[in-house]
Amino acid sequence: MVARGEETHVEVLGHRAVGGAQMTRDTVFRVASMTKAVTAVATLMLVEECRLRLDDPVDELLPELANRRVLRRVDGPLDDTVPARRPITVRDLLGFTMGSGLLLVPPDSHPILQAMTVLDLNQGIPRPSVPPAPDDWLPRLGSLPLMHQPGERWLYNTGSDVLGVLVARASGRPFEQFLRERLFDPLGMADTGFAVPADRLGRFTTCYWTDPRTGGQAVFDEAAGGDWATPPAFPSGAAGLVSTADDFLAFSRMLLDGGRFDGERILSRSAVELLSSDQLTAEQKAGAGLSPDFFASHGWGFGVRVVTRQTELGHPVHQYGWNGGLGAAWAIDPVNRVIGIILTNRAFTSPVPPPVVQDFWTSAYQALAD
């Protein structure tokens, strides 16, 4: 799907499952880490209502994260720690500088990563059936030291999961209920949520991946009876949502129009500008990133990557958005007023999107006629 102004171009290709029904425009996909932008918007809505403040510590609402200890070395033993220099703030969670997150090292190669796995924190490939309910999940996270001092280093993913718990506590309602009432219903995102109802499973995809043991294609998650067929105990603000192309188009149009949708204000223009601006210092980017050269041409806003230097076709400066590792990618270009969305049912094999995604962006931009 590519949209510009009033024009929207959609191509529907392939099948929902190998040997299964053909894709349709309303097919439901696992958008995985594209969830992070939705979670950031929900958080900023509460910041605008002064229920949260960007630079306030989260200790009052998230006491499980108060009085942090920090590893002396990220690969060191869990009991070799120093006190945190300051509390974790809302800004730290939004910008992924809270001090915990994913590391670009082999899984379980460090004691801290082994502990995260044992505690079922689900900080790798999304598995909604794994983590416990929020009020159990957060104490488990809080039992572990931070990997870096708060505010010191960008670390991917975990901040968005914590934000889901924070939004629920700050709003006084479950995270999924807040999203439904404040975002999904106003935007008409009827097919977006943390699970697929039984009457819509016929429109849901089977997800495939490259099996790390065999190197061959295998089923990662079935549509019926899979991880997204029932509501999860932990609605992941990092990677839990399913959605459709048109639902995410509505979300994107709201952001592109400065927080307004069908004449109603969802978010302020100032909040959208904050979300879509690079929030990191050079020091916070050092040694971070999902690929060695990620921060050479990108920054990080709140839940989205921001292009800071154009190095390839299809990704102009100021474009912002993010990918979903289970086969999705999405971005908004506020300069050219372009929205691009590609949803597939084949998981990525690395942080760098596969050729089908790269070619989508190249083709979308070469087709623009100014």
C-alpha positions in Angstrom: 0.0 0.0 0.0 1.3 3.4 -1.0 -0.7 6.6 -0.2 -0.1 10.2 -1.2 -2.8 12.8 -0.8 -6.1 11.4 -1.8 -4.5 8.7 -3.9 -4.0 5.2 -2.5 -2.4 2.3 -4.5 -2.8 -1.2 -3.2 -1.4 -4.5 -4.5 -2.7 -7.8 -3.0 -0.4 -10.8 -3.8 0.1 -14.4 -2.6 -1.7 -16.6 -0.1 -2.6 -16.4 3.6 -1.0 -19.8 4.0 0.9 -22.2 1.8 -1.8 -23.9 -0.2 -4.4 -21.8 1.4 -6.8 -19.0 0.5 -5.6 -16.0 -1.5 -4.7 -12.8 0.3 -7.3 -10.0 0.3 -7.0 -6.4 1.2 -8.5 -7.0 4.6 -6.1 -9.8 5.5 -4.9 -9.6 9.1 -1.1 -9.7 9.8 1.2 -9.8 12.8 2.7 -6.3 12.7 5.1 -7.1 15.5 7.5 -4.1 16.3 5.3 -1.7 14.4 3.4 -1.9 17.7 6.0 0.3 19.2 4.8 3.5 17.4 1.2 2.8 18.7 2.5 2.4 22.2 4.4 5.7 21.9 1.3 7.5 20.7 -0.7 6.2 23.7 2.0 7.4 26.1 2.1 10.8 24.6 -1.6 11.1 24.9 -1.2 10.7 28.6 1.7 13.2 28.7 -0.6 15.7 27.0 -3.2 15.2 29.7 -0.4 15.7 32.4 -1.0 12.3 33.8 2.6 11.6 32.8 5.6 13.9 32.4 8.5 13.1 30.1 11.3 13.8 32.6 9.6 12.5 35.8 10.8 9.2 37.3 8.5 6.3 36.8 9.0 5.1 40.4 5.6 6.2 41.7 3.6 4.2 39.1 6.2 1.5 38.5 7.8 0.9 42.0 9.2 -2.4 40.7 11.7 -0.3 38.8 12.8 2.0 41.6 16.2 1.9 43.2 17.9 0.2 40.3 21.2 -1.6 40.3 23.4 -1.6 37.1 25.8 -4.3 35.9 29.5 -3.3 36.0 29.9 -5.1 32.8 27.0 -6.1 30.5 28.5 -9.6 30.2 29.3 -9.9 33.9 27.6 -11.8 36.7 24.2 -10.6 37.9 25.5 -9.8 41.4 28.4 -7.6 40.2 26.5 -4.2 40.2 26.7 -0.6 41.1 23.8 1.8 42.1 22.0 3.6 39.3 23.0 7.2 39.1 19.4 8.3 38.6 15.9 6.9 38.3 14.3 5.8 35.0 12.1 8.4 33.4 9.2 8.3 30.9 11.5 9.8 28.3 14.0 6.9 28.9 11.2 4.4 28.1 10.0 6.2 25.0 13.6 6.7 23.6 14.9 3.2 24.6 17.5 4.6 27.0 16.1 3.0 30.2 19.2 0.7 30.5 17.6 -2.6 29.5 16.9 -4.1 26.1 18.1 -6.4 23.4 21.8 -6.9 22.7 23.4 -7.7 19.4 25.0 -10.9 20.7 24.1 -14.6 20.4 21.0 -15.4 22.4 21.7 -16.3 26.0 25.4 -15.5 25.7 25.4 -13.2 28.7 24.0 -14.0 32.2 21.5 -11.1 32.0 20.1 -12.5 28.7 19.9 -16.0 30.2 18.0 -14.6 33.1 15.5 -12.8 30.9 14.8 -16.0 29.1 14.3 -18.0 32.3 11.9 -15.3 33.6 9.8 -15.5 30.4 10.2 -11.8 29.7 9.9 -12.6 26.0 12.4 -10.0 24.7 13.2 -11.9 21.5 10.9 -13.2 18.8 7.3 -12.3 19.8 5.5 -15.2 21.5 2.3 -13.8 23.2 1.7 -17.1 25.1 5.0 -16.8 26.9 5.1 -13.8 29.3 2.9 -13.6 32.4 0.4 -10.9 33.2 1.8 -7.3 33.6 1.7 -7.3 37.4 3.8 -10.4 37.4 6.0 -9.5 34.4 7.2 -6.2 35.8 8.5 -7.6 39.1 10.4 -10.2 37.2 12.0 -7.5 35.1 12.6 -5.4 38.2 14.4 -8.4 39.9 17.2 -8.0 37.3 19.9 -5.3 37.2 20.0 -2.9 34.3 22.6 -3.4 31.5 23.6 0.3 31.4 22.9 3.4 33.4 19.6 5.1 32.7 20.0 7.5 29.9 23.4 6.2 28.9 22.8 3.9 25.9 20.1 3.1 23.4 18.9 -0.5 23.9 16.1 -1.9 21.7 12.6 -3.1 22.6 12.1 -3.5 26.4 11.1 0.2 26.9 8.0 -0.3 24.9 6.9 -3.3 26.9 7.3 -1.3 30.1 5.3 1.6 28.5 2.4 -0.8 28.1 2.3 -1.4 31.8 2.8 2.4 32.5 -0.1 3.4 30.2 -2.4 0.9 32.0 -1.5 2.2 35.5 -1.5 5.9 34.5 -4.9 5.6 32.8 -6.5 3.2 35.3 -7.6 0.7 32.7 -6.0 -2.3 30.9 -3.6 -1.3 28.1 -5.6 -3.0 25.4 -8.8 -1.2 26.6 -7.0 2.2 26.6 -5.8 1.6 23.0 -9.3 0.5 21.9 -11.1 3.4 23.4 -8.6 6.2 22.7 -7.0 5.1 19.4 -8.5 2.1 17.6 -12.2 3.0 17.8 -11.7 6.7 16.9 -9.5 5.8 14.0 -11.8 3.0 12.8 -9.0 0.4 13.3 -11.5 -2.4 13.9 -9.1 -5.3 13.0 -6.2 -4.1 15.2 -5.7 -5.7 18.6 -3.6 -8.2 20.6 -5.6 -11.2 19.3 -7.8 -12.2 16.4 -11.4 -13.0 17.3 -12.7 -16.4 16.1 -15.0 -14.9 13.5 -12.0 -13.2 11.8 -9.5 -16.1 11.9 -10.4 -16.8 8.3 -8.7 -13.5 7.3 -5.6 -14.1 9.5 -2.3 -15.3 8.0 -0.2 -18.3 8.9 3.3 -16.9 9.7 6.4 -18.6 8.4 10.1 -18.3 9.3 13.4 -19.8 8.5 13.9 -22.6 11.1 17.2 -21.9 12.8 17.8 -25.6 13.3 17.2 -26.8 9.8 17.6 -23.6 7.7 14.4 -24.4 5.9 11.0 -22.7 5.7 8.7 -23.8 8.5 5.5 -22.6 10.2 6.2 -20.1 13.0 2.6 -19.5 14.0 -0.7 -20.9 12.7 -3.7 -18.7 12.2 -6.2 -20.9 14.1 -4.9 -22.2 17.4 -1.8 -20.1 17.3 -0.4 -17.5 19.7 -2.6 -14.7 18.4 -5.9 -16.8 18.4 -6.6 -16.0 22.1 -6.0 -12.8 24.1 -2.6 -12.9 25.8 -1.9 -12.5 29.5 0.6 -9.8 28.6 -0.4 -7.3 25.9 3.0 -6.4 24.5 3.5 -2.8 23.8 6.7 -3.8 21.9 5.4 -6.4 19.4 2.0 -7.7 20.3 -0.4 -6.2 17.7 -2.1 -7.6 14.7 -3.5 -5.2 12.1 -4.4 -4.7 8.4 -3.1 -2.4 5.8 -6.1 -0.1 6.0 -6.1 0.1 9.7 -2.4 1.1 9.7 -3.1 3.6 7.0 -5.7 5.3 9.3 -3.1 5.4 12.0 -0.5 6.8 9.6 -2.9 9.5 8.2 -3.5 10.7 11.7 0.2 11.2 12.3 0.8 12.7 8.8 -2.0 15.2 9.5 -0.4 16.4 12.7 -2.5 14.3 15.0 -5.9 14.9 13.5 -8.3 12.4 11.9 -11.6 13.2 10.3 -11.6 16.6 12.0 -11.0 15.2 15.4 -7.7 15.7 17.3 -6.1 12.5 18.6 -2.7 14.0 19.4 -1.2 17.4 19.1 1.0 18.5 16.2 3.8 19.2 18.8 3.6 15.6 20.1 3.8 14.2 16.6 6.8 16.3 15.8 8.5 15.1 19.1 7.7 11.4 18.3 9.2 11.8 14.8 12.4 13.7 15.7 15.7 12.1 16.6 15.9 12.1 20.4 19.3 10.5 20.8 22.7 12.0 21.5 25.9 10.7 19.8 26.9 9.1 23.1 23.6 7.2 23.4 24.0 5.9 19.9 27.6 4.7 20.4 28.0 1.0 20.2 24.2 0.6 19.7 21.9 -0.1 16.8 20.4 -3.1 15.2 23.1 -3.3 12.6 26.7 -1.9 12.7 25.9 1.1 10.5 22.3 1.8 11.6 22.9 5.1 13.4 25.1 6.3 10.5 22.0 7.3 8.7 19.2 7.0 11.3 18.1 8.4 14.6 15.5 7.2 17.0 12.4 9.1 18.0 9.7 7.7 20.2 8.8 4.2 18.9 10.1 5.0 15.4 13.4 5.2 13.5 14.0 8.6 11.8 16.1 8.9 8.6 18.8 11.5 9.2 21.0 11.0 6.1 19.7 9.6 2.8 21.9 6.7 1.7 19.5 4.7 -0.4 16.5 5.0 -2.7 13.1 5.0 -0.9 14.3 6.5 2.4 14.6 10.3 2.3 15.6 12.4 5.2 12.8 13.0 7.8 11.0 9.8 6.8 10.0 7.9 10.0 8.5 4.5 10.8 9.6 1.0 11.7 9.6 -2.6 10.7 7.9 -5.7 12.2 10.3 -8.6 12.3 7.5 -11.1 11.5 7.3 -9.6 8.0 6.1 -6.0 8.0 7.4 -2.6 7.3 5.9 0.9 7.5 7.0 4.5 7.1 5.7 8.1 6.8 7.4 10.7 4.7 6.2 14.1 5.9 8.1 16.1 3.2 6.7 14.2 0.2 3.5 13.3 2.1 3.9 9.6 1.4 2.8 6.7 3.5 4.1 3.2 2.7 3.0 -0.1 4.2 4.1 -3.6 3.3 2.7 -6.6 5.2 3.9 -10.2 4.6 3.6 -13.5 6.4 7.3 -14.4 6.2 9.5 -13.4 9.2 12.7 -11.5 8.5 16.0 -13.4 9.0 18.0 -10.4 10.2 17.5 -6.8 11.4 18.1 -5.8 7.8 14.8 -6.2 5.9 14.8 -8.7 3.0 14.9 -7.8 -0.7 11.1 -7.7 -1.0 10.9 -4.9 1.5 13.9 -3.0 0.0 12.4 -3.3 -3.5 9.0 -2.1 -2.2 10.5 1.2 -1.0 12.6 1.6 -4.2 9.5 1.0 -6.4 7.3 3.3 -4.4 9.6 6.3 -4.7 10.5 5.8 -8.3 6.8 5.9 -9.1 6.3 9.3 -7.6 5.4 11.9 -10.2 5.8 15.4 -8.9 
